[in-house]
Amino acid sequence: MLKLLTPVECGKSRIQISYKDKIMIIGSCFADNIGQKMADLGFNVCVNPFGTLYNPVSIYNSIRRLEDGREFTPEDCVPMGSGAGLICSFSHHTSFARQSMEEFLENANSGLKSASEFYRTCNRVIITLGTSWCYRHIGRDIIVSNCLKRNADEFLRERLPSDETARLLSEIISSGNISGGEHSNSGCRRFILTVSPIRHMKDGAHGNQISKSSLLLAADMTCSSFPGICEYFPSYEIMMDELRDYRFYSEDMVHPSAQAVNHIWERFCEFALPEEERPVLAANEKLFRQSQHRKMH
């Protein structure tokens, strides 16, 4: 038989994702894709409570804030650039921007409160790393989650080395298994790492490969340091090898198509979902398809 693809062996994860679990999903827009899919199919998930996050420092800072619940203040508020006339923060995606500082803080802190409560009691965390490239705001000397359309000369572009990314991930995992309140599940919190299959072509083809390679090395180092607590799912490798044809990309030739996302989701289910919950997943998929069906008038 003619072989038309190169299968990526995922194996079966020792860390399973069950309908009984409470799951935080955080990271790049691929985290949004998979998180939305899990929400649609009835999993108990909280997805990117600060919006899409791309670099490891922003993911680390966001999880730290979820742990301590530290509220956003007027000092965190930043006017967006390009004449947007909106207020946001360097910790948020621009979808959180509001007309006034008061509006932004009310929305940001309300979301933080519920997400922080969720994180403290969750027992599964899926982290999707997008890029090693970061932008540091010169005036505030911080790595930002989003440049908020402000002038490029306000920022320095830098790349995190793999050992620094591994250190940040290790701190997240270590604190995630010693912190938490009286009702926390954090003592048995488990982590799944993945590298986003979305290429960051604004970094150039070579820059993207260097960035992804650094993330892959960091993920491997981290999983080796925490056997049984942290595992790696090869979403990037599945996209690059199994789905290397451009028909699996959307029109921008960078993001995976809906078909590709569905394929990687299926592979993730094979990797992490307990076999006994397969019938529940199938039933929920059927219900979701029915809910999306529009009646003819």
Buried (B, 14 or more C-beta within 10 A) or exposed (E): EEEEEEEBEBEEBEBBBBBEBBBBBBBBBBBBBBBBBBBBBBBBBBBBBBBBBBBBBBBBBBBBBBBEBEEBEEEBBBEBBEEBEBBBBBBBBBEBBBEEBEEBBEBBBEBBEEBBBBBBBBBBBBBBBBBBBBBBBEEEEBBBBBBBBBEEEBBEEBBBEBEBBBBBBBEBBEBBBEBBEEEBBBEEBBBBBBBBBBBBEEBEEEBBEBBBEBBBBBBBBBBEBBEEBBBBBBBBBBBBEBBEEEEBBBEEEBBBBEEBBEBBBEBBBBBBBBEEBEEBBEEBBEEEEEEEEEEEE
